């Protein structure tokens, strides 16, 4: 599903080159739920942006669902993100002047779906995330947990094979955070959607099948349920 091969991301600063990521290799299978952890500035969010085609690596290659991202132009990258991926962010990124239903329908409208298809899909997604009766409300009328559910429904609108979630519980209290994690886990198990989630919360990461730890731009630790194994990038094979 996802292959990261010898990927580095370098930013040129006045003080010299800064390596946000250094020659990393990862392989994520279809249907996996992977959590990426690491301290602030470690490179975990940079990695997520590269997986989503929001940025391109300085060197190396990223392949998502058979698509070589470096071969796409900007128009093709936009189409790739709209049709293959669903994004969920810490701050929800809902449009405040649009209703719940309109926010969920954004990608469908952008891809010229019919009004009938949009209505049917929005109604189904609202039911899936337990927001019945909220379709005509605005984001400001919802709790943080409800807004994140809208964001997840929006991410699901184009039936993506992959969801990229950047600190999806970061702005939520414990109860709402747990509810969002249960929803993501359900989508992973029942719909076989691959999920890659950046989180600083070890408890949140426990819902994943695998935890990848990034420090100073390097993948230094990788674990599956039942224990961790320590690896250096130099001896790790994709």
C-alpha positions, 0 to 999 in steps of 0.5 A, spaced: 500 500 500 505 504 502 512 504 500 517 509 503 524 508 500 530 512 502 526 518 503 530 524 505 527 531 506 532 537 507 530 544 508 536 549 506 536 554 512 541 560 513 545 556 518 545 550 513 541 544 511 536 541 516 534 534 515 527 533 517 528 526 515 534 522 513 534 516 508 528 512 511 524 506 509 517 504 511 512 499 508 505 499 510 500 494 508 493 495 505 489 495 511 494 496 517 493 501 522 499 505 523 501 510 529 507 514 528 510 517 534 516 522 536 517 528 540 516 535 537 520 536 531 522 529 530 519 529 523 513 525 524 508 530 521 513 531 515 513 524 514 505 524 514 505 530 509 510 526 504 505 520 504 499 525 502 503 528 497 502 535 500 510 536 499 515 532 496 521 529 498 528 531 497 531 525 495 528 518 495 521 515 493 514 514 495 509 510 492 502 510 495 497 504 492 501 503 486 502 511 484 509 514 484 508 521 487 514 524 484 512 522 477 505 527 478 504 534 476 500 538 481 494 537 477 495 530 478 497 530 485 491 534 487 486 529 483 490 523 487 489 527 494 481 527 492 480 520 490 485 516 494 486 519 500 482 522 506 485 527 511 483 528 518 487 534 522 487 536 529 484 542 528 478 539 524 479 544 518 472 545 517 469 551 513 465 555 518 460 558 513 458 551 511 453 547 514 455 540 516 452 537 510 456 542 506 462 540 509 462 533 508 460 534 501 466 538 499 470 533 495 464 530 492 462 537 489 469 538 487 469 532 483 462 533 480 458 528 483 450 529 482 446 532 487 442 525 488 449 522 489 451 527 494 445 527 498 445 519 499 452 519 501 452 525 506 446 522 509 450 515 509 456 518 512 452 522 517 449 516 520 456 512 520 459 517 524 453 518 529 451 525 527 444 524 525 440 531 526 446 535 525 446 536 517 444 543 517 448 545 523 454 549 523 461 547 526 460 553 531 454 549 534 458 543 535 462 540 540 470 538 539 468 531 538 462 532 533 467 537 529 472 531 529 466 526 526 464 531 521 472 531 519 472 524 519 466 523 515 468 529 510 475 524 509 470 518 507 466 522 502 470 519 496 471 512 499 479 513 500 483 507 501 488 511 506 486 516 511 492 520 514 490 523 521 495 528 524 493 528 532 486 527 531 485 527 538 489 532 540 484 538 541 479 533 545 478 531 552 479 524 554 472 521 552 471 524 545 478 522 544 476 515 545 470 515 541 474 518 535 479 512 536 474 507 536 471 510 530 477 510 526 479 503 529 472 501 526 473 504 519 480 500 519 477 493 521 470 493 518 472 497 511 479 495 511 481 502 510 489 503 511 490 508 517 496 512 518 496 516 524 501 521 527 500 522 535 504 524 541 499 520 546 502 513 547 495 511 549 492 513 543 497 509 539 495 503 542 489 502 538 494 501 532 497 495 529 504 498 529 507 503 532 513 507 528 517 512 532 521 517 529 527 521 532 531 527 529 528 525 522 530 517 523 526 511 524 529 509 530 524 504 533 518 500 530 513 495 534 507 491 533 502 489 539 506 485 544 513 489 544 517 493 540 524 492 536 529 497 535 532 498 528 537 503 525 535 506 518 542 503 516 540 496 517 532 496 515 529 494 509 523 496 506 
